[in-house]
Amino acid sequence: MGDYNSKVDIWSLGCVIIEMASAKPPWSEENFENPFRALYHIGNSNSIPKIPDTLSDIAKDLVKLCLQRYNPPSLHPSILLCSRHLTCVCVCLCVAIRTTVQLRKSF
C-alpha cells in the first residue's frame, strides 16, 4: 500500500462534507464528460473542489484542511488534528439536516 494509510480517509471526509452541504458531488462545477475524466483531473491536479458558500467559516476551514494534498500522503493530518473543526461541523450539519426535514414536512 505504499505511503497510504488511514489518514487518506480524511481527504474523503472533505469530499463528503461538500456533498452533504451542496447535494452535489465534489467537482460537479467542472461538468466532466464522464467519471473517468473526473478521476484523471483529481489524480493529476492539486486543485480542490468548490467549497459551498453555505458552510460556516469553521466548516470551510475543515474542508480545506481535509483536502490539502500532502506528499507523502502519510503527512496528511489525523482525525485528532481535525477534531475541533469536526465537532463544530457535525453540530452544524445536524442543524442543517433538521431544518431541511422540517421544511420538507411543511410542503
Backbone as JSON, one array per atom type, in Angstrom:
{
  "sequence": "MGDYNSKVDIWSLGCVIIEMASAKPPWSEENFENPFRALYHIGNSNSIPKIPDTLSDIAKDLVKLCLQRYNPPSLHPSILLCSRHLTCVCVCLCVAIRTTVQLRKSF",
  "N": [[0.81, -1.19, 0.0], [2.14, 1.14, -0.01], [2.79, 4.52, 0.86], [0.28, 5.06, 1.8], [-2.27, 5.28, 4.22], [-4.62, 5.16, 6.95], [-4.99, 7.88, 7.14], [-5.58, 8.99, 4.68], [-8.27, 8.8, 4.5], [-9.23, 11.09, 5.62], [-9.16, 12.95, 3.6], [-11.27, 12.04, 2.06], [-13.34, 12.6, 3.81], [-13.52, 15.39, 3.61], [-14.57, 15.58, 1.02], [-17.05, 14.34, 1.4], [-18.3, 16.11, 3.17], [-18.6, 18.34, 1.5], [-20.38, 17.27, -0.37], [-22.6, 16.7, 1.24], [-23.31, 19.26, 2.05], [-23.94, 20.57, -0.3], [-25.48, 18.92, -1.85], [-24.48, 17.89, -4.15], [-22.0, 16.18, -6.06], [-18.47, 16.47, -5.24], [-16.46, 18.63, -7.24], [-18.42, 18.95, -9.14], [-18.93, 21.3, -10.41], [-17.2, 21.36, -12.49], [-18.25, 19.93, -14.57], [-17.62, 17.37, -15.82], [-17.2, 15.13, -18.59], [-17.44, 12.41, -18.15], [-17.11, 9.92, -15.51], [-14.44, 9.02, -15.55], [-12.91, 11.08, -16.58], [-13.18, 12.87, -14.48], [-11.83, 11.44, -12.43], [-9.25, 11.41, -13.54], [-8.65, 14.15, -13.55], [-8.76, 14.75, -10.78], [-6.72, 13.13, -9.79], [-4.48, 14.17, -11.07], [-4.07, 16.84, -10.53], [-3.68, 19.64, -8.34], [-5.82, 20.97, -7.5], [-8.74, 21.89, -5.59], [-12.16, 21.0, -4.96], [-15.0, 23.24, -5.45], [-15.92, 24.92, -2.57], [-18.86, 24.95, -0.77], [-20.65, 27.99, -0.34], [-22.48, 28.13, 1.65], [-21.55, 26.86, 3.88], [-20.26, 27.19, 7.21], [-17.6, 29.31, 8.44], [-15.78, 27.81, 9.96], [-16.38, 25.25, 9.11], [-15.66, 25.45, 6.44], [-12.92, 25.82, 6.8], [-12.27, 23.3, 7.85], [-12.86, 21.64, 5.64], [-10.97, 22.59, 3.8], [-8.64, 21.88, 5.19], [-8.92, 19.1, 5.18], [-8.8, 18.53, 2.43], [-6.33, 19.31, 1.59], [-3.4, 18.61, -0.24], [-0.89, 16.26, 0.34], [2.49, 15.2, 0.26], [4.6, 12.81, 1.18], [1.42, 11.02, 1.34], [1.13, 10.14, 3.96], [1.7, 12.26, 5.59], [-0.58, 13.65, 5.88], [-3.09, 15.27, 7.87], [-4.2, 13.87, 11.0], [-7.26, 12.47, 12.34], [-7.42, 13.47, 14.88], [-6.21, 15.99, 14.76], [-8.09, 17.27, 13.27], [-10.28, 17.29, 14.87], [-11.36, 19.44, 16.45], [-12.49, 21.16, 14.55], [-14.18, 19.3, 13.38], [-16.1, 18.6, 15.31], [-17.61, 20.98, 15.53], [-18.55, 21.15, 12.9], [-20.13, 18.83, 12.71], [-22.22, 19.46, 14.46], [-23.29, 21.67, 13.11], [-24.08, 20.44, 10.68], [-26.02, 18.66, 11.61], [-27.96, 20.45, 12.51], [-28.58, 21.65, 10.06], [-29.61, 19.48, 8.61], [-31.83, 18.85, 10.19], [-33.32, 21.21, 9.87], [-33.83, 21.08, 7.12], [-35.42, 18.76, 6.97], [-37.63, 19.65, 8.46], [-38.51, 21.72, 6.8], [-39.28, 20.27, 4.52], [-41.42, 18.82, 5.54], [-43.26, 20.81, 5.81], [-44.25, 21.27, 3.31]],
  "CA": [[0.0, 0.0, 0.0], [3.0, 2.32, -0.08], [2.67, 5.52, 1.93], [-1.12, 5.3, 2.11], [-2.78, 4.7, 5.45], [-5.97, 5.64, 7.27], [-5.07, 9.34, 7.05], [-6.17, 9.41, 3.41], [-9.71, 8.89, 4.7], [-9.52, 12.48, 5.96], [-9.44, 13.59, 2.32], [-12.63, 11.63, 1.71], [-14.26, 13.34, 4.68], [-13.73, 16.7, 2.99], [-15.48, 15.39, -0.12], [-18.38, 14.02, 1.92], [-18.88, 17.34, 3.71], [-19.03, 19.14, 0.35], [-21.57, 16.65, -0.96], [-23.73, 16.87, 2.16], [-23.68, 20.67, 2.11], [-24.39, 21.08, -1.6], [-26.28, 17.89, -2.53], [-23.83, 17.64, -5.44], [-20.66, 15.59, -5.84], [-17.35, 17.39, -5.39], [-16.02, 18.93, -8.61], [-19.54, 18.97, -10.09], [-18.85, 22.56, -11.15], [-16.33, 21.13, -13.64], [-19.07, 19.31, -15.63], [-16.84, 16.38, -16.55], [-17.97, 14.33, -19.55], [-17.68, 11.09, -17.57], [-16.37, 9.75, -14.25], [-13.02, 8.81, -15.78], [-12.3, 12.42, -16.69], [-13.11, 13.4, -13.12], [-10.75, 10.74, -11.74], [-7.99, 11.88, -14.1], [-8.46, 15.51, -13.06], [-8.49, 14.72, -9.34], [-5.42, 12.5, -9.58], [-3.38, 14.86, -11.74], [-4.03, 18.26, -10.24], [-3.69, 19.98, -6.92], [-6.99, 21.8, -7.23], [-9.77, 21.33, -4.73], [-13.48, 21.37, -5.48], [-15.62, 24.44, -4.91], [-16.47, 24.74, -1.23], [-20.14, 25.67, -0.75], [-20.71, 29.24, 0.42], [-23.41, 27.96, 2.76], [-20.84, 26.32, 5.04], [-19.7, 28.16, 8.15], [-16.16, 29.5, 8.27], [-15.04, 26.69, 10.55], [-16.59, 24.1, 8.23], [-14.8, 25.69, 5.27], [-11.54, 25.53, 7.23], [-12.12, 21.85, 7.95], [-12.81, 21.08, 4.28], [-9.65, 22.93, 3.25], [-7.66, 21.05, 5.89], [-9.08, 17.72, 4.71], [-8.49, 18.38, 1.0], [-4.95, 19.69, 1.31], [-2.62, 17.49, -0.78], [0.38, 16.06, 1.03], [3.36, 14.23, -0.36], [3.75, 11.63, 1.01], [0.1, 11.11, 1.97], [1.19, 9.86, 5.41], [1.79, 13.54, 6.29], [-1.93, 14.2, 6.0], [-3.47, 15.36, 9.28], [-5.01, 12.79, 11.56], [-8.58, 12.9, 12.8], [-7.24, 14.25, 16.11], [-5.95, 17.38, 14.38], [-9.32, 17.8, 12.68], [-11.41, 17.08, 15.78], [-12.01, 20.7, 16.85], [-13.33, 21.54, 13.43], [-15.17, 18.26, 13.11], [-17.19, 18.72, 16.27], [-18.44, 22.11, 15.11], [-19.2, 20.81, 11.63], [-21.19, 17.86, 12.98], [-23.35, 20.19, 15.03], [-23.88, 22.47, 12.02], [-24.75, 19.55, 9.73], [-27.24, 18.16, 12.26], [-28.94, 21.55, 12.47], [-29.0, 21.82, 8.66], [-30.46, 18.34, 8.25], [-33.09, 19.02, 10.91], [-34.04, 22.29, 9.2], [-34.29, 20.57, 5.82], [-36.54, 17.84, 7.24], [-38.77, 20.46, 8.87], [-39.01, 22.42, 5.61], [-39.97, 19.3, 3.66], [-42.69, 18.48, 6.18], [-44.2, 21.93, 5.68], [-44.79, 21.32, 1.95]],
  "C": [[0.85, 1.26, 0.0], [2.84, 3.21, 1.13], [1.23, 5.77, 2.35], [-1.51, 4.59, 3.4], [-4.15, 5.32, 5.74], [-6.11, 7.16, 7.17], [-5.66, 9.81, 5.72], [-7.7, 9.46, 3.5], [-10.14, 10.3, 5.08], [-9.86, 13.25, 4.68], [-10.87, 13.27, 1.89], [-13.66, 12.35, 2.55], [-14.55, 14.73, 4.11], [-14.7, 16.62, 1.82], [-16.9, 15.12, 0.35], [-19.06, 15.27, 2.48], [-19.38, 18.24, 2.58], [-20.33, 18.58, -0.22], [-22.79, 16.82, -0.06], [-24.23, 18.32, 2.17], [-24.29, 21.19, 0.81], [-25.35, 20.15, -2.33], [-25.77, 17.63, -3.95], [-22.47, 17.01, -5.16], [-19.57, 16.66, -5.95], [-16.9, 17.48, -6.85], [-17.18, 18.93, -9.61], [-19.54, 20.25, -10.93], [-17.99, 22.43, -12.4], [-17.08, 20.51, -14.82], [-18.27, 18.33, -16.48], [-17.74, 15.54, -17.45], [-18.32, 12.95, -18.98], [-16.83, 10.94, -16.3], [-14.86, 9.56, -14.43], [-12.27, 10.13, -15.94], [-12.15, 13.05, -15.31], [-11.96, 12.76, -12.36], [-9.38, 11.21, -12.23], [-7.66, 13.27, -13.55], [-8.04, 15.51, -11.59], [-7.09, 14.17, -9.07], [-4.24, 13.27, -10.12], [-3.36, 16.36, -11.52], [-4.0, 18.46, -8.73], [-4.91, 20.83, -6.56], [-7.95, 21.09, -6.28], [-11.12, 21.76, -5.29], [-13.98, 22.65, -4.84], [-16.23, 24.1, -3.55], [-17.75, 25.56, -1.15], [-20.09, 26.91, 0.15], [-21.59, 29.11, 1.66], [-22.74, 27.39, 4.0], [-20.34, 27.45, 5.92], [-18.2, 28.27, 7.9], [-15.36, 28.32, 8.82], [-15.21, 25.42, 9.72], [-15.74, 24.25, 6.96], [-13.35, 25.4, 5.6], [-11.29, 24.03, 7.31], [-12.01, 21.21, 6.57], [-11.45, 21.37, 3.65], [-8.55, 22.09, 3.88], [-7.71, 19.61, 5.37], [-8.57, 17.54, 3.28], [-7.09, 18.82, 0.62], [-4.18, 18.47, 0.83], [-1.27, 17.44, -0.07], [1.18, 15.0, 0.3], [4.53, 13.97, 0.58], [2.43, 11.78, 1.76], [0.11, 10.83, 3.48], [1.35, 11.14, 6.23], [0.44, 14.2, 6.49], [-2.34, 14.25, 7.46], [-4.32, 14.18, 9.73], [-6.35, 13.35, 11.99], [-8.46, 13.72, 14.08], [-6.98, 15.71, 15.81], [-7.21, 18.05, 13.83], [-10.48, 17.86, 13.68], [-12.1, 18.36, 16.22], [-12.96, 21.18, 15.77], [-14.49, 20.57, 13.26], [-16.36, 18.34, 14.05], [-18.15, 19.84, 15.88], [-19.21, 21.8, 13.84], [-20.33, 19.83, 11.86], [-22.42, 18.53, 13.55], [-24.05, 20.99, 13.94], [-24.64, 21.59, 11.03], [-26.04, 18.99, 10.33], [-28.33, 19.21, 12.24], [-29.46, 21.72, 11.05], [-29.93, 20.7, 8.22], [-31.82, 18.47, 8.92], [-33.95, 20.1, 10.25], [-34.61, 21.83, 7.88], [-35.49, 19.66, 6.0], [-37.78, 18.64, 7.62], [-39.38, 21.2, 7.68], [-39.79, 21.48, 4.7], [-41.31, 18.91, 4.23], [-43.72, 19.57, 5.97], [-44.81, 22.01, 4.28], [-45.93, 20.37, 1.76]]
}
